[in-house]
């Protein structure tokens, strides 16, 4: 996977993680995920994977 794809994927995971977290907490309404404890916990984990991917991408020399 090239550097640009890793940056896009990492950023997307961060955004989706925060959206899922907000829905799990009930701050963002309008889906079946609203108010679900699973998504309140899964969202930050997904965002964490995105952050980790970006950290590895920016530390790696190509």
C-alpha positions as CSV (number, residue, x, y, z in Angstrom):
1,X,0.0,0.0,0.0
2,X,1.5,3.3,-0.9
3,X,1.9,6.3,1.4
4,X,-1.0,8.3,0.1
5,X,-3.4,5.4,0.5
6,X,-2.3,4.8,4.1
7,X,-2.8,8.5,4.9
8,X,-6.3,8.5,3.3
9,X,-7.2,5.2,5.1
10,X,-5.9,6.4,8.5
11,X,-7.8,9.7,8.2
12,X,-11.0,7.8,7.2
13,X,-10.7,5.5,10.2
14,X,-10.3,8.5,12.5
15,X,-13.4,10.2,11.1
16,X,-15.5,7.0,11.1
17,X,-14.3,6.2,14.7
18,X,-15.5,9.6,16.0
19,X,-18.8,9.3,14.1
20,X,-19.4,5.8,15.6
21,X,-18.4,7.0,19.0
22,X,-20.8,10.0,18.8
23,X,-23.6,7.7,17.7
24,X,-22.9,5.2,20.5
25,X,-23.1,8.0,23.0
26,X,-26.3,9.3,21.5
27,X,-24.8,12.7,20.4
28,X,-25.5,11.9,16.8
29,X,-28.9,10.5,16.1
30,X,-30.6,8.9,13.2
31,X,-29.3,5.3,12.9
32,X,-29.6,2.0,14.6
33,X,-26.2,2.6,16.3
34,X,-27.6,5.6,18.3
35,X,-27.3,4.9,22.0
36,X,-25.6,1.5,21.5
37,X,-22.9,0.8,24.1
38,X,-21.0,-1.3,21.6
39,X,-20.4,1.6,19.3
40,X,-19.5,3.9,22.2
41,X,-16.5,1.5,22.8
42,X,-15.8,0.5,19.3
43,X,-15.5,4.0,17.9
44,X,-12.4,5.1,19.9
45,X,-10.8,1.7,19.1
46,X,-11.4,2.3,15.3
47,X,-10.1,5.9,15.6
48,X,-7.0,4.5,17.5
49,X,-6.2,2.2,14.6
50,X,-6.4,5.2,12.3
51,X,-4.0,7.2,14.5
52,X,-1.6,4.2,14.7
53,X,-1.6,3.9,10.9
54,X,-0.8,7.6,10.5
55,X,2.0,7.5,13.1
56,X,3.6,4.5,11.4
57,X,3.1,6.1,8.0
58,X,4.8,9.3,9.0
59,X,7.6,7.7,10.8
60,X,8.5,5.3,8.0
61,X,11.1,6.5,5.5
62,X,10.4,5.5,1.9
